[in-house]
Amino acid sequence: MNLTSKALWVIERNLNRPLGLGEIAEACGVSRTHLAHAFGRGAGLSVMQYLRGRRLSAAAEALAAGAPDILDLALDAGYGSHEAFSRAFRAQFGATPEMVRRHASTEDLPMIKPLKISEGESVELAPPRFVSGAPMLFVGLSERHAFGAPEGIPAQWRTFMAAYGDIPDKISSAPDGISTDMDDNGNFDYLCAVEVSKFSKTPKGLIELRVPAQHYAVFRHDGHVSKIGATYSAIWNQWLPGHNRLAADGASLERHRETSIRAPALRRRYLDSVDGGGRRLISRTI
């Protein structure tokens, strides 16, 4: 069972109990960051988006069956008041709880059904190599995105590349993608960046980021850029848990090849775990 499937199992068994990203991650034996990445790549939406959608869908089914007390349903779904529940319900379904109860049907509602993740969808990864990495400095363009809506990232890259030539002290011509600050809802900051030797005269609108020295596991993606998601999912959902590695909270990196910006290879910071020899490992894919 891959990691996303484990998380789905935990959620479905505890749908009517208080449950957050931390509790689900602990039940799965991984960090919050690891679970957020694995679930987002495997399911296409965040852990908490799925949990809220499932709870609201269960509430809608109960209302359609004639449940008399909306406040009880609100509390069971994790909301502290009738008003908060009604706002979330309407945002999810475009209808109020009272309307669903009156019509006694969920037929036209966008219900969130239990997900099943196919174990056969993942790609097979070549064994990674382990390397040590020095501290790195990056300058880039940062924007907030969600796992369920990453379509803004290509436009972000176009904007960044327009300012790329104005960045001084670049170390290489290959840019990097860096993900940071994942929250419980699956939102994260994505930085289109380039590594620099020092911070000086950073162009307006760009930010500076320091990444500390770490040890890395290096994976390689040789397929088309459209298939990168499957490689990420295999790393987060299968390779890491299958090799008893725990993902570190912090920046994740992907690095393009020097020969082609269009055909990126992954270079990603991953692990903060203790292996059999007692060494702490951080991994990244390349």
Backbone bond lengths (Angstrom), bond angles and torsions (degrees), N, CA, C in turn:
res aa  C-N    CA-C-N  psi(-1)  N-CA   C-N-CA  omega(-1)  CA-C   N-CA-C  phi
1 M - - - 1.470 - - 1.522 109.10 -
2 N 1.356 118.06 125.73 1.449 119.13 179.80 1.539 110.36 -77.63
3 L 1.329 115.46 173.55 1.456 120.06 -172.07 1.527 112.39 -65.13
4 T 1.326 117.95 -41.42 1.459 119.99 178.73 1.531 110.85 -61.32
5 S 1.322 117.35 -41.25 1.464 120.72 177.78 1.522 111.40 -62.96
6 K 1.332 117.00 -38.55 1.468 120.35 176.46 1.524 110.65 -61.51
7 A 1.336 116.10 -44.41 1.466 120.01 -179.93 1.524 110.76 -63.79
8 L 1.320 117.64 -41.01 1.466 120.90 177.60 1.517 110.83 -60.67
9 W 1.310 116.81 -41.26 1.470 121.82 178.58 1.519 110.63 -62.05
10 V 1.352 117.12 -44.63 1.465 121.14 178.63 1.529 110.71 -62.09
11 I 1.322 116.90 -44.02 1.469 121.02 -178.73 1.523 111.04 -62.92
12 E 1.327 117.23 -47.91 1.465 120.02 -176.67 1.521 111.99 -65.26
13 R 1.324 118.27 -34.00 1.467 121.11 179.32 1.527 112.23 -75.21
14 N 1.327 117.20 -18.36 1.471 120.53 -174.91 1.527 111.86 -125.01
15 L 1.315 116.85 29.56 1.457 121.45 -173.45 1.522 112.67 -61.10
16 N 1.321 117.92 -31.37 1.468 121.51 -177.10 1.521 113.00 -102.37
17 R 1.331 116.97 16.17 1.463 121.22 178.76 1.517 109.47 -116.50
18 P 1.346 118.24 155.36 1.477 120.03 174.99 1.530 109.90 -57.21
19 L 1.311 116.38 128.53 1.459 120.50 -173.30 1.516 109.55 -153.22
20 G 1.323 116.50 130.98 1.460 121.75 177.66 1.513 110.60 -130.12
21 L 1.322 116.34 177.05 1.457 120.84 -178.51 1.529 110.85 -58.56
22 G 1.345 116.90 -41.20 1.461 120.16 -179.28 1.510 112.90 -61.89
23 E 1.341 116.91 -42.76 1.461 120.78 -179.32 1.529 111.16 -67.12
24 I 1.328 117.11 -40.03 1.457 120.28 179.39 1.528 110.29 -66.38
25 A 1.347 116.33 -43.54 1.460 120.42 179.00 1.533 110.67 -61.79
26 E 1.339 116.79 -42.32 1.466 120.23 179.63 1.525 110.89 -63.19
27 A 1.325 116.94 -41.48 1.468 120.66 179.19 1.525 111.16 -64.06
28 C 1.332 116.57 -28.90 1.464 121.07 179.46 1.530 112.23 -89.77
29 G 1.329 117.59 -7.20 1.455 121.47 178.54 1.503 115.12 76.19
30 V 1.356 117.31 29.27 1.463 120.70 -179.64 1.521 109.12 -134.99
31 S 1.330 116.44 173.30 1.460 121.13 176.91 1.527 110.61 -79.55
32 R 1.330 115.89 164.00 1.465 120.94 176.93 1.530 111.12 -58.82
33 T 1.337 116.22 -44.31 1.461 120.49 -179.60 1.523 111.37 -62.45
34 H 1.340 116.03 -44.73 1.463 120.47 179.40 1.529 110.18 -58.77
35 L 1.332 116.63 -48.92 1.462 119.76 -178.81 1.523 111.63 -63.61
36 A 1.336 117.00 -42.74 1.467 120.04 -179.70 1.519 110.98 -58.92
37 H 1.338 117.88 -44.53 1.460 121.25 179.08 1.526 111.17 -67.21
38 A 1.335 116.95 -46.81 1.461 120.51 -177.31 1.515 111.31 -62.58
39 F 1.326 117.41 -46.39 1.459 121.19 -177.49 1.530 110.84 -68.14
40 G 1.332 115.91 -42.55 1.454 119.28 178.75 1.518 112.09 -60.34
41 R 1.343 116.54 -41.92 1.464 120.41 179.47 1.521 111.07 -72.10
42 G 1.346 117.05 -36.21 1.455 119.88 -175.95 1.513 114.19 -81.17
43 A 1.344 116.82 -35.41 1.466 120.67 -173.58 1.525 113.59 -107.44
44 G 1.332 117.81 -17.90 1.455 120.47 179.45 1.516 114.46 82.41
45 L 1.314 118.19 7.54 1.456 123.60 174.16 1.513 107.78 -152.47
46 S 1.339 117.05 168.02 1.455 119.37 -174.93 1.519 111.14 -78.58
47 V 1.335 115.25 162.55 1.467 121.42 177.95 1.517 110.60 -56.35
48 M 1.339 117.15 -48.15 1.457 120.22 -174.31 1.524 111.66 -74.44
49 Q 1.325 118.44 -30.06 1.468 120.09 173.55 1.525 109.96 -62.10
50 Y 1.320 115.96 -43.92 1.463 119.88 179.21 1.526 110.97 -66.05
51 L 1.338 116.64 -45.24 1.464 120.18 -179.66 1.523 111.30 -60.28
52 R 1.335 117.42 -46.43 1.461 120.27 178.77 1.530 111.35 -63.45
53 G 1.331 115.89 -42.65 1.459 119.74 179.72 1.513 112.42 -62.51
54 R 1.320 117.01 -40.26 1.465 120.62 178.98 1.524 110.61 -67.46
55 R 1.335 117.38 -42.27 1.469 119.85 179.64 1.523 111.49 -65.46
56 L 1.317 117.19 -42.51 1.456 119.89 178.73 1.529 111.06 -67.08
57 S 1.318 117.08 -35.04 1.465 120.05 177.46 1.525 110.80 -66.77
58 A 1.338 116.64 -39.81 1.463 119.50 176.67 1.528 110.39 -64.31
59 A 1.339 116.41 -38.90 1.465 119.95 177.40 1.519 110.99 -64.89
60 A 1.336 117.36 -39.71 1.461 120.81 178.94 1.529 111.01 -62.91
61 E 1.328 116.66 -40.37 1.465 120.05 177.96 1.525 110.84 -63.82
62 A 1.331 116.35 -39.84 1.464 119.89 178.73 1.526 111.03 -66.37
63 L 1.328 117.15 -39.88 1.465 120.73 178.34 1.526 111.17 -65.41
64 A 1.315 116.38 -41.57 1.464 119.61 178.60 1.526 111.33 -63.91
65 A 1.339 116.13 -27.29 1.470 120.78 178.04 1.520 112.01 -84.64
66 G 1.360 117.12 -0.59 1.450 120.80 175.03 1.505 116.28 99.36
67 A 1.347 119.00 19.53 1.466 121.05 178.98 1.522 110.29 -53.74
68 P 1.350 119.06 127.07 1.461 120.74 -172.53 1.517 115.20 -82.64
69 D 1.333 118.05 -26.68 1.470 120.86 -171.14 1.524 110.58 -112.59
70 I 1.324 116.44 103.98 1.463 120.85 -178.84 1.521 111.47 -69.03
71 L 1.337 117.22 -33.95 1.466 119.52 179.91 1.522 110.89 -63.13
72 D 1.338 117.94 -40.42 1.462 120.11 177.15 1.523 110.96 -60.29
73 L 1.328 116.40 -42.08 1.458 120.13 177.43 1.522 111.00 -64.02
74 A 1.337 116.81 -39.38 1.462 121.46 178.90 1.523 110.65 -60.84
75 L 1.326 116.48 -44.88 1.468 120.63 -179.79 1.526 110.65 -65.98
76 D 1.335 117.05 -41.61 1.462 120.52 178.73 1.528 111.24 -62.92
77 A 1.330 116.83 -31.34 1.464 121.30 -179.05 1.529 112.33 -85.20
78 G 1.334 117.13 0.25 1.458 120.44 176.71 1.505 115.45 92.92
79 Y 1.347 118.06 15.64 1.466 121.87 179.54 1.522 109.62 -105.51
80 G 1.328 115.96 142.37 1.459 120.54 -174.37 1.512 114.90 -85.83
81 S 1.330 117.29 -7.26 1.460 119.59 -178.02 1.521 110.29 -153.18
82 H 1.331 115.18 160.49 1.457 121.90 175.46 1.529 109.98 -59.98
83 E 1.342 116.56 -40.63 1.463 121.15 -176.52 1.531 111.94 -65.04
84 A 1.332 116.40 -45.75 1.467 119.97 -179.81 1.529 110.81 -63.73
85 F 1.315 116.51 -41.13 1.459 121.41 178.19 1.528 110.53 -63.23
86 S 1.312 117.00 -44.89 1.463 121.04 -177.89 1.528 111.19 -63.67
87 R 1.347 116.87 -39.46 1.466 119.72 177.90 1.524 111.03 -62.64
88 A 1.332 115.55 -47.34 1.466 119.44 -179.85 1.527 111.04 -65.36
89 F 1.330 116.76 -38.68 1.466 121.86 -179.64 1.529 110.30 -63.16
90 R 1.317 115.79 -45.54 1.469 119.57 -179.42 1.520 110.83 -67.75
91 A 1.335 117.62 -37.83 1.461 120.21 177.70 1.528 111.24 -63.89
92 Q 1.320 117.00 -34.93 1.465 121.73 -179.21 1.528 112.23 -75.94
93 F 1.339 116.31 -43.54 1.463 120.57 -169.04 1.529 115.36 -113.99
94 G 1.340 118.22 -12.05 1.450 119.69 -176.27 1.510 113.38 72.00
95 A 1.308 116.90 20.55 1.467 122.83 179.61 1.517 108.46 -149.24
96 T 1.341 117.05 154.33 1.455 120.63 178.54 1.524 110.10 -85.15
97 P 1.331 117.76 160.43 1.468 119.86 175.32 1.524 112.16 -56.74
98 E 1.318 116.75 -39.49 1.464 120.28 -179.65 1.524 111.85 -62.38
99 M 1.330 116.38 -38.26 1.472 120.21 179.42 1.524 111.04 -64.75
100 V 1.323 117.00 -42.36 1.468 120.23 -179.93 1.525 110.46 -65.45
101 R 1.321 116.47 -42.04 1.462 119.08 178.69 1.529 110.74 -64.40
102 R 1.327 117.50 -39.34 1.457 121.24 -178.82 1.531 111.26 -66.90
103 H 1.347 117.47 -39.17 1.455 120.23 -179.21 1.523 112.90 -83.64
104 A 1.335 116.82 -13.73 1.472 122.30 176.05 1.532 112.53 54.37
105 S 1.346 115.62 40.11 1.463 119.01 -178.76 1.528 110.33 -158.60
106 T 1.333 115.44 146.22 1.469 121.35 173.68 1.533 110.66 -113.16
107 E 1.317 116.26 14.27 1.467 121.26 -171.07 1.523 112.98 -57.86
108 D 1.309 118.40 -38.84 1.469 121.02 -176.13 1.527 113.27 -98.55
109 L 1.320 117.54 9.76 1.457 120.80 -178.39 1.530 111.00 -93.59
110 P 1.337 117.82 143.79 1.475 121.23 176.68 1.531 110.52 -77.58
111 M 1.308 116.16 74.39 1.463 121.91 -175.78 1.532 110.72 -69.17
112 I 1.320 115.40 146.82 1.461 121.62 174.89 1.522 107.62 -98.23
113 K 1.309 116.57 106.85 1.452 122.27 -179.44 1.528 110.22 -86.77
114 P 1.340 117.98 158.72 1.468 119.57 177.02 1.519 111.34 -57.32
115 L 1.319 116.24 130.70 1.455 121.04 -179.72 1.524 110.82 -84.74
116 K 1.315 115.55 150.01 1.449 122.20 169.91 1.518 107.58 -128.62
117 I 1.318 116.21 125.34 1.460 121.52 -179.13 1.521 108.78 -99.12
118 S 1.320 116.89 121.55 1.459 120.30 179.88 1.521 110.48 -68.06
119 E 1.322 115.80 130.72 1.466 120.25 178.64 1.531 111.42 -73.35
120 G 1.327 117.02 -13.37 1.457 119.66 -176.50 1.513 114.37 -95.24
121 E 1.345 118.09 3.65 1.452 120.89 -175.03 1.525 113.72 -84.70
122 S 1.314 117.77 -13.83 1.449 120.37 -173.22 1.525 111.96 -80.16
123 V 1.331 116.42 156.25 1.458 121.36 175.02 1.525 109.07 -87.62
124 E 1.321 115.62 160.81 1.455 120.56 177.23 1.526 108.52 -92.20
125 L 1.325 116.82 126.04 1.461 121.67 -176.72 1.516 111.09 -95.59
126 A 1.326 115.59 140.92 1.455 120.03 169.90 1.521 108.60 -73.13
127 P 1.327 118.66 150.39 1.466 120.42 179.10 1.526 110.95 -57.21
128 P 1.340 117.73 138.28 1.467 119.75 178.92 1.516 111.29 -77.99
129 R 1.314 115.83 162.95 1.461 120.72 168.95 1.520 107.62 -108.02
130 F 1.321 116.82 150.27 1.463 121.59 -176.80 1.525 109.85 -107.07
131 V 1.335 115.34 131.14 1.461 121.54 -178.52 1.521 109.41 -136.83
132 S 1.321 115.74 163.17 1.458 121.61 173.49 1.521 108.72 -102.73
133 G 1.323 116.61 137.68 1.453 121.03 -178.49 1.515 111.53 -118.29
134 A 1.330 116.64 138.07 1.463 122.03 177.60 1.530 109.60 -77.54
135 P 1.334 118.03 166.92 1.468 120.13 173.66 1.525 110.18 -57.09
136 M 1.323 116.39 147.76 1.461 121.26 -178.77 1.519 110.73 -130.43
137 L 1.333 115.28 148.82 1.458 122.81 176.08 1.525 108.29 -116.90
138 F 1.330 116.56 135.40 1.456 120.97 -179.76 1.526 110.55 -129.85
139 V 1.325 115.58 147.20 1.459 122.81 170.59 1.517 107.12 -124.27
140 G 1.337 116.83 131.72 1.447 117.57 -177.81 1.516 114.33 -167.97
141 L 1.329 114.58 -175.76 1.460 123.82 -179.98 1.522 108.74 -103.75
142 S 1.353 117.03 124.29 1.454 121.50 -176.63 1.524 110.77 -111.06
143 E 1.344 116.15 135.64 1.459 122.27 174.66 1.528 108.85 -141.33
144 R 1.339 115.49 153.95 1.460 121.98 -179.73 1.529 110.00 -89.80
145 H 1.340 116.22 134.33 1.457 121.57 -179.11 1.531 109.43 -137.15
146 A 1.319 115.59 170.28 1.463 122.55 174.84 1.510 108.49 -125.17
147 F 1.345 116.70 149.14 1.458 119.55 178.55 1.519 111.62 -57.62
148 G 1.328 116.33 -34.50 1.452 119.27 -178.54 1.513 114.12 -78.68
149 A 1.341 117.81 -8.24 1.469 120.55 -177.49 1.528 110.28 -144.40
150 P 1.345 117.54 66.32 1.465 120.35 -178.84 1.517 113.95 -88.73
151 E 1.348 116.81 9.10 1.460 118.46 -173.14 1.520 113.80 -67.02
152 G 1.344 118.00 -12.59 1.452 120.14 178.19 1.513 113.84 -79.57
153 I 1.332 118.28 -10.41 1.466 120.92 -175.77 1.532 112.64 -66.35
154 P 1.353 120.99 -42.82 1.470 118.81 177.54 1.526 113.58 -57.33
155 A 1.349 117.05 -41.00 1.469 119.99 177.77 1.521 110.60 -65.63
156 Q 1.326 116.95 -35.35 1.467 121.03 176.86 1.530 110.11 -62.36
157 W 1.334 116.88 -41.47 1.458 119.79 177.78 1.529 111.28 -62.61
158 R 1.324 117.15 -40.16 1.468 119.29 179.45 1.523 111.10 -62.62
159 T 1.344 115.77 -41.20 1.464 120.00 178.79 1.526 110.82 -64.54
160 F 1.347 115.49 -42.65 1.461 119.32 -179.16 1.520 111.56 -64.78
161 M 1.338 116.86 -43.77 1.463 119.31 -177.07 1.522 111.85 -65.09
162 A 1.330 117.88 -23.69 1.464 120.75 175.99 1.526 111.15 -68.11
163 A 1.351 116.24 -28.09 1.463 120.74 179.28 1.523 112.42 -100.40
164 Y 1.321 117.06 -2.97 1.470 122.70 -174.12 1.523 112.52 -56.87
165 G 1.322 117.07 -43.64 1.461 120.70 -176.61 1.507 114.21 -66.02
166 D 1.350 117.99 -18.40 1.463 121.19 -178.32 1.529 113.03 -89.04
167 I 1.339 117.57 -2.82 1.473 120.55 -178.09 1.521 108.62 -83.49
168 P 1.339 118.46 121.14 1.474 120.29 -179.20 1.528 111.95 -83.82
169 D 1.319 115.65 161.27 1.470 123.77 171.12 1.525 113.46 63.59
170 K 1.348 116.74 33.94 1.467 119.43 176.52 1.525 110.08 -67.93
171 I 1.356 115.68 140.91 1.462 120.72 178.57 1.522 110.98 -85.45
172 S 1.343 117.44 -38.75 1.455 121.03 -179.74 1.520 109.39 -139.66
173 S 1.328 114.78 169.52 1.463 119.50 179.47 1.522 111.77 -87.84
174 A 1.331 117.77 -8.24 1.464 121.03 -176.92 1.523 110.64 -89.43
175 P 1.340 117.86 124.85 1.463 120.24 179.15 1.530 111.32 -80.42
176 D 1.325 115.70 170.05 1.457 122.50 -178.87 1.521 110.48 -130.09
177 G 1.320 116.58 149.10 1.452 122.20 170.51 1.514 108.93 -107.57
178 I 1.332 117.55 128.93 1.467 121.38 -174.95 1.525 109.35 -129.21
179 S 1.324 116.51 126.95 1.461 122.22 178.24 1.520 109.80 -107.58
180 T 1.339 117.00 130.82 1.459 121.54 -178.90 1.526 110.28 -141.13
181 D 1.338 115.69 167.74 1.466 123.83 169.78 1.522 113.56 55.69
182 M 1.333 115.99 52.76 1.461 121.10 174.95 1.529 109.69 -69.48
183 D 1.347 117.69 133.27 1.457 119.67 176.11 1.529 110.52 -109.21
184 D 1.342 117.08 178.07 1.457 121.68 -175.65 1.527 112.28 -62.44
185 N 1.321 117.04 -24.71 1.456 120.53 -177.87 1.527 113.01 -88.82
186 G 1.336 117.14 3.09 1.453 119.83 178.41 1.510 114.09 85.26
187 N 1.327 117.98 9.65 1.456 121.13 174.56 1.521 109.60 -83.31
188 F 1.315 116.84 146.31 1.458 120.52 -178.63 1.516 109.86 -150.41
189 D 1.334 116.31 157.04 1.460 121.95 173.79 1.525 108.44 -89.50
190 Y 1.314 116.09 127.36 1.464 121.15 177.40 1.520 108.10 -111.71
191 L 1.327 115.54 128.00 1.461 121.80 -176.52 1.520 109.42 -114.15
192 C 1.336 116.59 117.99 1.464 121.99 168.39 1.524 105.31 -84.61
193 A 1.328 117.80 118.67 1.464 118.30 -167.23 1.516 111.94 -146.69
194 V 1.323 114.39 170.00 1.447 122.20 172.23 1.526 107.76 -135.57
195 E 1.334 116.47 143.84 1.460 120.69 178.54 1.525 109.72 -75.67
196 V 1.331 115.75 137.71 1.463 121.60 -179.13 1.524 109.85 -126.46
197 S 1.319 115.80 160.72 1.463 120.64 -179.88 1.522 112.14 -81.61
198 K 1.349 116.30 -25.07 1.460 121.35 178.52 1.517 108.51 -161.55
199 F 1.336 116.04 161.84 1.455 121.19 176.04 1.522 109.16 -90.02
200 S 1.337 117.21 119.00 1.457 120.78 177.34 1.519 109.08 -159.67
201 K 1.323 116.29 127.57 1.463 122.38 176.50 1.528 112.34 53.08
202 T 1.332 116.20 50.01 1.466 121.18 177.60 1.531 109.16 -63.19
203 P 1.328 118.33 126.63 1.471 120.72 -177.79 1.528 111.84 -57.86
204 K 1.313 116.75 149.60 1.449 122.65 179.54 1.531 110.28 -59.56
205 G 1.337 115.91 136.19 1.455 121.09 179.32 1.507 113.61 94.19
206 L 1.344 118.36 -12.87 1.458 122.40 178.16 1.528 110.04 -101.91
207 I 1.323 116.67 160.07 1.460 120.89 -179.71 1.530 110.26 -121.99
208 E 1.330 115.50 167.72 1.461 122.36 178.30 1.526 109.11 -112.52
209 L 1.323 117.30 141.74 1.468 122.26 -179.11 1.516 109.89 -138.72
210 R 1.343 116.17 132.95 1.462 122.77 175.43 1.532 108.76 -104.43
211 V 1.326 117.32 132.02 1.459 122.92 174.32 1.522 107.14 -116.23
212 P 1.342 118.70 123.73 1.461 120.88 -175.30 1.530 112.19 -71.92
213 A 1.327 115.15 166.49 1.464 120.80 175.41 1.523 109.60 -63.56
214 Q 1.334 116.90 136.42 1.452 122.05 -178.98 1.524 109.15 -148.02
215 H 1.351 114.68 168.89 1.460 121.27 168.93 1.527 107.16 -99.60
216 Y 1.339 116.27 142.84 1.457 120.09 -171.95 1.522 112.36 -129.28
217 A 1.322 114.78 146.11 1.459 121.39 165.41 1.520 106.04 -100.53
218 V 1.318 116.90 128.38 1.460 121.72 -171.39 1.530 110.10 -108.45
219 F 1.342 115.84 117.33 1.457 122.91 175.19 1.532 108.88 -108.17
220 R 1.309 115.97 159.15 1.460 119.94 -178.28 1.530 110.06 -127.92
221 H 1.335 115.34 134.75 1.462 121.49 174.23 1.518 108.17 -111.07
222 D 1.351 116.80 114.86 1.461 120.94 -177.51 1.520 112.91 -105.96
223 G 1.325 117.80 -3.96 1.452 120.30 -178.42 1.518 112.62 -82.58
224 H 1.335 115.46 -171.95 1.459 121.49 178.77 1.517 109.58 -67.06
225 V 1.339 116.20 151.94 1.455 121.04 -178.06 1.526 111.63 -58.46
226 S 1.323 118.24 -29.37 1.464 121.34 -179.03 1.523 112.35 -67.56
227 K 1.337 117.54 -15.75 1.462 121.92 -178.06 1.529 112.76 -99.23
228 I 1.332 116.98 5.65 1.463 120.00 -177.25 1.528 111.33 -61.04
229 G 1.340 116.87 -36.62 1.455 119.85 -178.90 1.513 112.77 -56.76
230 A 1.343 117.68 -37.95 1.461 121.22 179.10 1.524 110.86 -67.23
231 T 1.331 116.92 -35.70 1.469 120.17 177.79 1.523 110.47 -67.57
232 Y 1.330 116.71 -45.69 1.459 119.89 176.45 1.524 110.73 -57.33
233 S 1.331 116.40 -46.34 1.460 120.24 -178.01 1.523 110.83 -60.90
234 A 1.333 117.44 -40.27 1.460 120.60 179.32 1.524 111.68 -64.09
235 I 1.331 116.75 -38.47 1.468 120.08 179.48 1.521 110.76 -67.20
236 W 1.347 115.97 -52.05 1.462 120.24 -175.59 1.519 112.81 -70.60
237 N 1.325 116.97 -41.02 1.455 121.01 -172.41 1.521 114.57 -88.10
238 Q 1.341 116.94 -27.34 1.457 118.68 -173.74 1.528 113.69 -121.16
239 W 1.348 116.78 -53.79 1.460 117.13 -173.44 1.523 111.80 -64.91
240 L 1.326 117.80 -49.25 1.469 120.34 -177.55 1.527 112.41 -60.06
241 P 1.344 119.51 -56.96 1.467 118.08 179.45 1.522 112.50 -65.74
242 G 1.342 117.22 -32.78 1.454 119.96 -179.53 1.509 113.63 -68.41
243 H 1.337 117.19 -20.45 1.459 121.88 178.48 1.535 111.76 -113.13
244 N 1.335 115.89 18.57 1.480 121.97 176.65 1.520 112.90 55.45
245 R 1.324 115.87 41.28 1.459 121.12 176.35 1.526 109.25 -106.04
246 L 1.315 117.27 144.27 1.456 123.17 178.75 1.523 109.57 -114.00
247 A 1.313 116.87 129.33 1.461 120.40 -178.04 1.520 111.21 -71.95
248 A 1.309 116.47 138.84 1.457 121.86 178.42 1.524 110.28 -79.75
249 D 1.323 116.70 146.87 1.452 120.66 170.13 1.526 107.70 -76.50
250 G 1.291 118.03 127.63 1.451 120.64 -179.06 1.515 111.12 151.28
251 A 1.312 115.92 -170.45 1.464 121.53 -175.62 1.521 111.44 -67.75
252 S 1.336 116.39 137.69 1.455 123.09 172.34 1.523 108.15 -110.47
253 L 1.337 116.52 137.94 1.458 120.61 -173.47 1.514 111.49 -121.96
254 E 1.338 115.37 145.89 1.464 121.80 167.45 1.516 106.71 -129.89
255 R 1.316 115.33 137.25 1.472 119.45 -175.25 1.517 110.80 -122.23
256 H 1.336 116.10 132.61 1.452 121.47 176.31 1.524 110.34 -78.84
257 R 1.311 115.42 153.45 1.455 119.67 175.15 1.522 110.64 -68.69
258 E 1.298 115.19 152.28 1.457 120.09 177.43 1.525 110.96 -63.21
259 T 1.340 117.18 -30.95 1.472 120.80 -172.96 1.513 113.56 -81.14
260 S 1.348 117.32 -19.30 1.464 118.25 -175.21 1.510 111.28 -159.07
261 I 1.314 116.45 117.15 1.453 120.92 175.30 1.523 110.17 -71.06
262 R 1.323 117.89 -24.11 1.458 121.13 -176.82 1.528 112.40 -79.05
263 A 1.313 119.54 -20.18 1.466 121.88 -176.81 1.517 109.37 -117.33
264 P 1.338 117.54 77.21 1.455 119.76 -174.14 1.510 113.20 -71.01
265 A 1.316 114.06 144.21 1.454 120.11 167.44 1.517 105.85 -107.04
266 L 1.291 117.80 151.06 1.452 120.42 -173.37 1.523 111.03 -87.62
267 R 1.317 114.76 136.38 1.451 119.68 172.68 1.514 105.55 -135.52
268 R 1.310 118.00 100.86 1.447 119.99 -165.94 1.515 111.43 -129.76
269 R 1.313 116.04 135.59 1.445 121.49 177.87 1.516 108.49 -80.92
270 Y 1.326 116.38 126.10 1.440 117.77 -173.99 1.525 116.76 -125.25
271 L 1.325 118.05 -63.76 1.450 118.71 -156.43 1.514 114.39 -98.09
272 D 1.305 114.59 142.26 1.448 120.78 167.92 1.515 104.72 -133.95
273 S 1.331 116.51 85.70 1.453 120.02 -173.36 1.516 109.62 -144.87
274 V 1.299 115.40 171.97 1.456 121.24 177.89 1.519 107.72 -114.14
275 D 1.346 116.86 121.22 1.460 118.72 -179.91 1.521 109.21 -89.67
276 G 1.317 116.38 -171.99 1.456 120.40 -176.31 1.513 113.52 -59.65
277 G 1.326 117.54 -26.52 1.457 120.59 -178.86 1.513 112.25 -91.52
278 G 1.333 117.88 4.64 1.452 120.90 177.99 1.513 114.34 81.99
279 R 1.329 117.53 8.61 1.473 120.20 -179.07 1.514 110.41 -84.83
280 R 1.313 116.81 140.16 1.455 120.80 174.13 1.521 108.92 -87.96
281 L 1.301 115.50 132.60 1.460 120.44 -173.76 1.512 110.96 -121.80
282 I 1.300 115.82 138.16 1.473 122.05 167.86 1.510 105.20 -118.20
283 S 1.307 118.99 134.51 1.446 118.59 178.52 1.495 111.68 -117.39
284 R 1.271 116.11 158.20 1.452 122.49 172.31 1.520 105.49 -143.38
285 T 1.315 117.77 154.95 1.456 119.25 177.99 1.521 109.76 -103.39
286 I 1.319 114.30 148.57 1.470 118.65 179.55 1.510 109.99 -130.17
